[in-house]
Amino acid sequence: MSNSSSIITEFLLLAFADTRELQLLHFGLFLGIYLAALLGNGLIITAIACNHHLHTPMYFFLLNLSLLDLGCISTTLPKAMANSLWDTRAISYAGCAAQLFFFIFFIVGEYCLLTVMAYDRYVAICKPLHYGTLLGSRACAHMAAAAWGSGFLTALLHTANTFSLPLCHGNAVDQFFCEIPQILKLSCSDSYLRKAGLLVFGFSLS
C-alpha cells in the first residue's frame, strides 16, 4: 500500500461550532483563558526572577513549571482561536507535526518536573538536615534539565514515528488540536502494533 501521507498537505481540525456567532464566542472565551494563563504564569516568573529571597529550590522548580505551562497552553490555544476567528479548520502538515511535538514536549516535561518537585518536598519534610546537600543549586539545575530533556526526547521519538506512518483515512482530525490518538486513526491498520510498541518504549524512557 502506498504512503498516502505524502500527498497530504494539511489537516482539518475539529470545529467548535458551525455558526459564526458561536465561533466568535469561543474565540472570546479562549482569549480570556489564554490571557489569564499568561498573566498568572508571567507574574509567577517575574516574582521569582526579581526577588532573590525566592531563589530556593522550590521556587526554582515552580518557575520552570510556569514556563512549561505557558508553553503547553501556547501550543494549542492560539491556533484554535485563529481558526474560530477566521472560520477555518485547516492546519498545515508541518504545523500539525510541530504542534504535536511541542504538546508532548511540554506535557512530559511537566510530569517529570512535578515528580522532581515531589522529591523536593519529600527531602524538605523527611530529611531537613540534608536538604541543602541533596538539593544544591547544581543538583536542582541538573534535575530541571533532566525534566526538559526527557520531554524533548519523548516528543522527538513520538512525533517522528507518528508522522512516519502511512495515512490512509483522509485528513480530518477529530480534535481541536493535533494529538497522537487522532493521527493514529488516520493511519493504515497494519501500523497500530508498531506504534503501540513505540508508545510503550517512549514513555518508559520518560
C-alpha contacts under 8 A as a table, 3 or more apart, distances in Angstrom:
res1	aa1	res2	aa2	distance
2	S	166	P	7.51
3	N	6	S	6.23
3	N	165	L	7.87
3	N	166	P	4.59
3	N	167	L	6.48
3	N	168	C	7.56
4	S	7	I	5.77
4	S	8	I	7.06
4	S	166	P	6.07
4	S	167	L	5.48
4	S	168	C	5.91
5	S	8	I	5.14
5	S	165	L	7.88
5	S	166	P	5.59
5	S	167	L	4.84
5	S	168	C	7.33
6	S	9	T	7.88
8	I	11	F	7.56
8	I	93	Y	7.03
8	I	171	N	7.13
9	T	92	S	6.05
9	T	93	Y	5.23
10	E	90	A	6.40
10	E	91	I	5.49
10	E	92	S	4.05
10	E	93	Y	4.61
10	E	96	C	7.98
10	E	171	N	7.14
11	F	90	A	5.71
11	F	91	I	5.33
11	F	92	S	6.16
11	F	93	Y	6.36
11	F	96	C	7.35
11	F	171	N	4.86
11	F	172	A	5.86
11	F	173	V	6.63
12	L	89	R	5.12
12	L	90	A	4.66
12	L	91	I	6.35
12	L	171	N	6.09
12	L	172	A	4.63
12	L	173	V	5.74
13	L	89	R	5.05
13	L	90	A	6.23
13	L	91	I	7.12
13	L	172	A	6.28
13	L	173	V	5.01
13	L	174	D	6.44
13	L	175	Q	5.91
13	L	176	F	5.21
13	L	177	F	6.37
13	L	178	C	7.62
14	L	89	R	6.75
14	L	172	A	7.66
14	L	173	V	6.27
14	L	174	D	5.25
14	L	175	Q	4.87
14	L	176	F	4.77
14	L	177	F	7.77
15	A	18	D	7.15
15	A	84	S	7.77
15	A	89	R	6.31
15	A	176	F	6.69
16	F	23	Q	6.90
16	F	26	H	7.51
16	F	84	S	7.69
16	F	176	F	7.61
17	A	20	R	7.74
17	A	22	L	5.90
17	A	23	Q	5.73
18	D	22	L	7.43
18	D	23	Q	7.26
19	T	22	L	5.56
19	T	23	Q	6.37
20	R	23	Q	5.04
20	R	24	L	6.29
20	R	87	D	7.51
21	E	24	L	5.28
21	E	25	L	6.23
22	L	25	L	4.82
22	L	26	H	6.10
23	Q	26	H	5.13
23	Q	27	F	6.22
23	Q	84	S	5.00
23	Q	85	L	6.78
23	Q	87	D	7.37
24	L	27	F	4.91
24	L	28	G	6.24
24	L	84	S	6.37
24	L	85	L	6.09
25	L	28	G	5.18
25	L	29	L	6.17
26	H	29	L	5.02
26	H	30	F	6.00
26	H	81	M	7.56
26	H	84	S	6.88
27	F	30	F	5.28
27	F	31	L	5.96
27	F	80	A	7.95
27	F	81	M	5.05
27	F	82	A	7.75
27	F	84	S	5.71
27	F	85	L	6.13
28	G	31	L	5.03
28	G	32	G	6.22
29	L	32	G	5.23
29	L	33	I	6.36
30	F	33	I	5.01
30	F	34	Y	5.96
30	F	77	L	6.91
30	F	81	M	6.51
31	L	34	Y	5.08
31	L	35	L	6.05
31	L	81	M	7.09
32	G	35	L	5.24
32	G	36	A	6.09
33	I	36	A	5.15
33	I	37	A	6.22
34	Y	37	A	5.12
34	Y	38	L	6.15
34	Y	73	I	7.32
34	Y	74	S	7.91
34	Y	77	L	7.10
35	L	38	L	4.98
35	L	39	L	6.01
36	A	39	L	5.09
36	A	40	G	6.00
37	A	40	G	5.21
37	A	41	N	5.97
37	A	70	L	7.13
37	A	73	I	7.95
38	L	41	N	5.47
38	L	42	G	5.63
38	L	70	L	6.66
39	L	42	G	5.04
39	L	43	L	6.03
40	G	43	L	5.31
40	G	44	I	6.43
41	N	44	I	5.05
41	N	45	I	6.16
41	N	66	S	5.33
41	N	67	L	7.41
41	N	69	D	7.72
41	N	70	L	6.84
42	G	45	I	5.15
42	G	46	T	6.04
42	G	66	S	7.83
43	L	46	T	5.11
43	L	47	A	5.94
44	I	47	A	5.25
44	I	48	I	6.17
44	I	63	L	6.86
44	I	66	S	7.17
45	I	48	I	5.36
45	I	49	A	5.99
45	I	63	L	5.44
45	I	66	S	6.82
45	I	67	L	7.69
46	T	49	A	5.17
46	T	50	C	5.94
47	A	50	C	5.40
47	A	51	N	5.92
48	I	51	N	5.50
48	I	52	H	7.43
48	I	54	L	5.52
48	I	55	H	6.81
48	I	59	Y	6.66
48	I	60	F	7.59
48	I	63	L	6.80
49	A	52	H	7.28
49	A	54	L	7.86
49	A	55	H	7.67
51	N	54	L	5.62
51	N	55	H	7.26
52	H	55	H	5.22
53	H	56	T	7.52
54	L	59	Y	6.02
54	L	60	F	7.91
55	H	59	Y	6.38
55	H	60	F	6.33
56	T	59	Y	5.50
56	T	60	F	5.97
57	P	60	F	4.96
57	P	61	F	6.19
57	P	120	D	7.59
57	P	135	L	6.94
57	P	136	G	7.74
57	P	137	S	7.38
57	P	140	C	6.42
58	M	61	F	5.38
58	M	62	L	6.23
58	M	117	M	7.02
58	M	120	D	6.98
58	M	121	R	7.97
59	Y	62	L	4.71
59	Y	63	L	6.03
60	F	63	L	5.18
60	F	64	N	6.51
60	F	140	C	7.97
61	F	64	N	5.07
61	F	65	L	6.14
61	F	113	L	7.21
61	F	117	M	6.61
61	F	140	C	7.93
61	F	144	A	7.06
62	L	65	L	4.90
62	L	66	S	6.20
63	L	66	S	5.14
63	L	67	L	6.37
64	N	67	L	5.07
64	N	68	L	6.26
64	N	113	L	7.95
64	N	144	A	7.45
65	L	68	L	5.09
65	L	69	D	6.07
65	L	110	E	6.34
65	L	113	L	6.86
65	L	114	L	7.88
66	S	69	D	4.98
66	S	70	L	6.12
67	L	70	L	5.15
67	L	71	G	6.24
68	L	71	G	5.02
68	L	72	C	6.09
68	L	106	F	5.46
68	L	107	I	7.72
68	L	109	G	7.01
68	L	110	E	6.26
69	D	72	C	5.06
69	D	73	I	6.29
69	D	106	F	7.24
69	D	110	E	7.45
70	L	73	I	5.48
70	L	74	S	6.00
71	G	74	S	5.07
71	G	75	T	6.19
71	G	102	F	7.84
71	G	106	F	6.37
72	C	75	T	5.32
72	C	76	T	7.22
72	C	102	F	7.33
72	C	103	F	5.81
72	C	106	F	5.33
72	C	107	I	6.67
73	I	76	T	5.80
73	I	77	L	5.97
74	S	77	L	5.85
74	S	78	P	6.19
75	T	78	P	7.04
75	T	79	K	7.75
75	T	99	Q	5.95
75	T	102	F	6.52
75	T	103	F	6.13
76	T	79	K	5.94
76	T	80	A	6.45
76	T	99	Q	7.08
76	T	103	F	7.63
76	T	177	F	6.04
77	L	80	A	5.02
77	L	81	M	5.99
78	P	81	M	5.07
78	P	82	A	6.10
79	K	82	A	5.01
79	K	83	N	6.13
80	A	83	N	5.20
80	A	84	S	6.28
80	A	176	F	6.53
80	A	177	F	7.33
81	M	84	S	5.16
81	M	85	L	6.06
82	A	85	L	5.04
82	A	86	W	5.98
83	N	86	W	5.32
83	N	87	D	5.53
83	N	88	T	4.84
83	N	89	R	5.76
83	N	90	A	7.58
84	S	87	D	5.17
84	S	88	T	6.75
91	I	95	G	6.06
91	I	96	C	6.20
92	S	95	G	4.87
92	S	96	C	6.05
93	Y	96	C	5.20
93	Y	97	A	6.32
94	A	97	A	5.08
94	A	98	A	6.10
95	G	98	A	5.04
95	G	99	Q	6.01
96	C	99	Q	5.04
96	C	100	L	6.12
96	C	177	F	7.87
96	C	178	C	5.68
97	A	100	L	5.16
97	A	101	F	6.12
97	A	159	T	6.65
97	A	163	F	7.30
97	A	178	C	7.66
98	A	101	F	5.05
98	A	102	F	6.15
99	Q	102	F	5.39
99	Q	103	F	5.96
99	Q	177	F	7.60
99	Q	178	C	6.38
100	L	103	F	5.22
100	L	104	I	6.23
100	L	155	A	7.89
100	L	159	T	6.57
100	L	178	C	5.58
100	L	179	E	5.63
100	L	180	I	7.34
101	F	104	I	5.47
101	F	105	F	6.04
101	F	155	A	5.12
101	F	156	L	6.54
101	F	158	H	7.76
101	F	159	T	5.55
102	F	105	F	4.79
102	F	106	F	6.04
102	F	155	A	7.07
103	F	106	F	5.45
103	F	107	I	6.04
103	F	155	A	7.97
104	I	107	I	5.14
104	I	108	V	5.85
104	I	151	G	6.90
104	I	154	T	7.33
104	I	155	A	5.10
105	F	108	V	5.58
105	F	109	G	5.99
105	F	148	W	7.80
105	F	151	G	4.32
105	F	152	F	5.17
105	F	153	L	7.93
105	F	154	T	6.91
105	F	155	A	4.95
106	F	109	G	4.96
106	F	110	E	6.06
106	F	151	G	6.38
107	I	110	E	5.13
107	I	111	Y	6.39
107	I	151	G	7.34
108	V	111	Y	5.09
108	V	112	C	6.20
108	V	147	A	7.95
108	V	150	S	7.16
108	V	151	G	4.78
108	V	154	T	7.48
108	V	206	S	7.29
109	G	112	C	5.19
109	G	113	L	6.03
109	G	147	A	5.16
109	G	148	W	5.17
109	G	149	G	7.71
109	G	150	S	6.52
109	G	151	G	4.48
109	G	152	F	7.79
110	E	113	L	5.03
110	E	114	L	6.01
110	E	147	A	7.56
111	Y	114	L	5.18
111	Y	115	T	6.37
112	C	115	T	5.11
112	C	116	V	6.39
112	C	147	A	5.04
112	C	150	S	7.54
112	C	151	G	7.89
112	C	206	S	7.52
113	L	116	V	4.91
113	L	117	M	6.13
113	L	144	A	6.72
113	L	147	A	5.48
114	L	117	M	4.94
114	L	118	A	6.14
115	T	118	A	5.07
115	T	119	Y	6.37
116	V	119	Y	5.06
116	V	120	D	6.23
116	V	143	M	6.91
116	V	144	A	7.81
117	M	120	D	4.85
117	M	121	R	6.32
118	A	121	R	5.21
118	A	122	Y	6.17
119	Y	122	Y	4.92
119	Y	123	V	6.21
120	D	123	V	5.33
120	D	124	A	6.19
120	D	135	L	7.47
121	R	124	A	4.97
121	R	125	I	6.09
122	Y	125	I	5.32
122	Y	126	C	5.73
122	Y	127	K	7.49
123	V	126	C	5.31
123	V	127	K	4.84
123	V	128	P	6.30
123	V	130	H	7.61
123	V	131	Y	5.97
123	V	134	L	7.89
124	A	127	K	5.81
124	A	128	P	4.85
124	A	131	Y	5.81
125	I	128	P	5.91
127	K	130	H	5.55
127	K	131	Y	6.26
128	P	131	Y	5.03
129	L	132	G	7.46
130	H	133	T	5.30
130	H	134	L	6.06
131	Y	134	L	5.32
131	Y	135	L	5.78
131	Y	136	G	7.96
132	G	135	L	5.41
132	G	136	G	5.54
133	T	136	G	5.73
134	L	139	A	7.19
135	L	138	R	7.82
135	L	139	A	5.52
135	L	140	C	5.87
136	G	139	A	5.27
136	G	140	C	6.17
137	S	140	C	5.15
137	S	141	A	6.18
138	R	141	A	5.11
138	R	142	H	6.17
139	A	142	H	5.09
139	A	143	M	6.18
140	C	143	M	5.16
140	C	144	A	6.12
141	A	144	A	5.20
141	A	145	A	6.02
142	H	145	A	5.06
142	H	146	A	6.06
143	M	146	A	4.98
143	M	147	A	6.32
144	A	147	A	5.12
144	A	148	W	6.39
145	A	148	W	5.14
145	A	149	G	5.88
146	A	149	G	4.93
146	A	150	S	5.91
147	A	150	S	5.21
147	A	151	G	6.38
148	W	151	G	5.21
148	W	152	F	6.30
149	G	152	F	5.03
149	G	153	L	6.17
150	S	153	L	5.31
150	S	154	T	6.02
150	S	205	L	7.61
150	S	206	S	5.37
151	G	154	T	5.26
151	G	155	A	5.98
151	G	206	S	7.11
152	F	155	A	5.20
152	F	156	L	6.03
153	L	156	L	5.10
153	L	157	L	6.14
154	T	157	L	5.22
154	T	158	H	6.24
154	T	202	G	5.81
154	T	203	F	6.87
154	T	205	L	7.34
154	T	206	S	6.44
155	A	158	H	5.33
155	A	159	T	5.84
156	L	159	T	5.35
156	L	160	A	5.96
157	L	160	A	5.50
157	L	161	N	6.23
157	L	202	G	6.73
158	H	161	N	5.28
158	H	162	T	5.76
158	H	198	L	7.41
158	H	199	L	7.10
158	H	202	G	7.08
159	T	162	T	5.16
159	T	163	F	6.17
160	A	163	F	5.60
160	A	164	S	6.14
161	N	164	S	4.98
161	N	165	L	6.65
161	N	195	K	7.46
161	N	198	L	7.80
162	T	165	L	5.71
162	T	180	I	6.92
162	T	183	I	7.38
162	T	184	L	7.38
162	T	195	K	7.30
163	F	166	P	7.78
165	L	187	S	6.32
165	L	188	C	7.65
165	L	191	S	6.76
166	P	187	S	5.55
166	P	188	C	6.01
166	P	191	S	7.87
167	L	170	G	7.19
167	L	186	L	5.35
167	L	187	S	4.01
167	L	188	C	5.80
168	C	186	L	5.97
168	C	187	S	5.43
168	C	188	C	5.35
169	H	185	K	7.49
169	H	186	L	4.59
169	H	187	S	6.43
169	H	188	C	7.38
170	G	186	L	6.29
171	N	186	L	6.93
173	V	176	F	7.70
173	V	177	F	7.90
173	V	178	C	7.09
173	V	182	Q	5.84
173	V	183	I	6.87
174	D	182	Q	6.29
175	Q	178	C	6.86
175	Q	179	E	7.86
175	Q	182	Q	7.11
178	C	182	Q	7.11
178	C	183	I	7.24
179	E	182	Q	5.73
179	E	183	I	6.40
180	I	183	I	5.19
180	I	184	L	6.08
181	P	184	L	5.07
181	P	185	K	6.44
182	Q	185	K	5.18
182	Q	186	L	6.99
183	I	186	L	5.33
183	I	187	S	6.71
184	L	187	S	5.06
184	L	192	Y	7.37
187	S	191	S	6.93
188	C	191	S	5.77
188	C	192	Y	7.71
189	S	192	Y	5.93
190	D	193	L	7.01
191	S	194	R	5.44
191	S	195	K	6.31
192	Y	195	K	5.13
192	Y	196	A	5.99
193	L	196	A	5.06
193	L	197	G	6.34
194	R	197	G	5.36
194	R	198	L	6.40
195	K	198	L	4.94
195	K	199	L	6.11
196	A	199	L	5.12
196	A	200	V	6.38
197	G	200	V	5.25
197	G	201	F	6.14
198	L	201	F	5.04
198	L	202	G	5.80
199	L	202	G	5.14
199	L	203	F	6.11
200	V	203	F	5.53
200	V	204	S	6.08
201	F	204	S	5.19
201	F	205	L	6.52
202	G	205	L	5.30
202	G	206	S	6.78
203	F	206	S	5.04
